[in-house]
Each structure stands twice: as C-alpha cells, then as structure tokens.
Amino acid sequence: MTDPRTPWNALYETGERLSWDMGRATPVLEEALALAAPLGLAPGASVVVPGCGYGHDAAGLAALGFAATGLDFAPLALAGARARYGETVHWAQADWFTTELGPWDAIFDHTCLVAMDPECWPAYVAACARNLRPGGLWLAVAFHDVQGRPAPPHAIPMAELRRLAGTHFEVLHLDHARRSHPRRAGREYLMVARRT
Ligand SMILES: C[S@@+](CC[C@H](N)C(=O)[O-])C[C@H]1O[C@@H](n2cnc3c(N)ncnc32)[C@H](O)[C@@H]1O
C-alpha cells in the first residue's frame, strides 16, 4: 500500500507554488477567533492546526499568544514551516488520524478536511473529537464551491458538514466566511463546533 504522505511530500518537493498556499494566515482565522472568544478560547489556550502545510495559520495563532501546534505528516511541509517561522510554533510530524500528542483546547482546520477523500471524513471527524479535550472547539474553514476544478480540495455542502460534525460535536456557528482571502471570496464558510 502506498504511503499516504508520498503524494503530498512530492508536491512540496517540486518547489513550485502550491495552489492552496496563500503565503500568510487566512483572514478567516481572526473571524474564527472572534467567534470562539465568547466561548472561552483565549490566548494561552492550546490550538492545533492539522495539515498545517507551511505553517502560516499556526504562526498566526502563536503571534496572538496561543500555544500553537502545527501538525503535518509531510516532512517537507514542516521543513518549509520551520524555515519560515522558526520555533515560534511547536511543529509536529504526525498523522492526524493516529496522533496521540493532544488533547488540545481547539483545532483550527483550514483546507485539511477538504483535502481528504470524502470517504475519510467520518474518521476525520472522529479524530477531531479524539484530539480535543471535552468541550474543546473545532474551528473549520471549508469550501462549498471549488469552481468545478478537480479535487482536492473537495467541496462540502454546509448541511453535509453539519451532519458529519453532529456525530461528535454541537454545531454553534455555520455560515459563509465574511473575511475570506480575495481568491476565495464567496466560496468558503466557517464552522464553530464544540465537542460533546
Ligand atoms: C491542502 S494542504 C493545506 C496546507 C495548509 N493548511 C494551508 O492552507 O496552507 C493539506 C495538508 O494536509 C497534510 N495532510 C494530509 N493528510 C494528513 C494527515 N492524515 N495527517 C497530517 N497531515 C496531513 C498534507 O501534507 C498537506 O500539507
């Protein structure tokens, strides 16, 4: 069986511009944190970014005072993250489905769920629940429109994410993102869910 890290690492190896990489934290991160603050998520809390890639969102969280972990299973992604942000973040090379490094207070999920094959989504949601402390928050940015391009990323309708999350989470917020990067405006949404 092929190592699932291989195709991702190969993409990083090309050194070409990666289609998903925006070179900075998504502006939706601030929107998510504003929604999570009244729910008790404050600087100092532990937040993991699964599939962190070059680590922009994890570094953004660290800059705001969160105890950020950037987790990715592709060694070259983490090498790129370290080169950009040094040790401001705890970088972890691990598989989201099997990591035992948590539990964390919150997850910031940006183009990780949607990068997975849909048949993996139930197991992915179960991993989110397992990797959070009870009452922990899952903040997820997902696409409802991929403009007809071949996956990944996969589009996931809001109702489908609500249904999937409902197996382990209470969905507290599910709406179109208001502060998207211009390249993604009108195509992505934000979910805030609490582990039940
Ligand atoms: C589309 S990229 C997104 C990177 C980053 N979140 C961003 O938006 O710039 C998806 C990332 O998830 C990582 N990944 C895929 N499956 C994973 C798994 N099971 N465990 C950890 N990382 C995984 C890949 O190596 C890749 O870096």
The ligand as a Gaussian input file, in Angstrom:
#p B3LYP/6-31G(d) Opt

LIG

0 1
 C       -4.113000      21.399000       1.054000
 S       -2.748000      21.325000       2.149000
 C       -3.151000      22.667000       3.251000
 C       -1.975000      23.255000       3.999000
 C       -2.336000      24.440000       4.911000
 N       -3.418000      24.127000       5.810000
 C       -2.655000      25.675000       4.103000
 O       -3.850000      26.007000       3.980000
 O       -1.723000      26.297000       3.608000
 C       -3.156000      19.896000       3.137000
 C       -2.057000      19.477000       4.094000
 O       -2.536000      18.376000       4.881000
 C       -1.469000      17.452000       5.069000
 N       -2.094000      16.166000       5.404000
 C       -2.888000      15.409000       4.595000
 N       -3.287000      14.315000       5.261000
 C       -2.768000      14.387000       6.513000
 C       -2.833000      13.538000       7.666000
 N       -3.518000      12.395000       7.659000
 N       -2.178000      13.932000       8.790000
 C       -1.466000      15.096000       8.799000
 N       -1.353000      15.928000       7.741000
 C       -1.998000      15.573000       6.609000
 C       -0.687000      17.495000       3.772000
 O        0.643000      17.058000       3.915000
 C       -0.776000      18.993000       3.408000
 O        0.314000      19.718000       3.930000

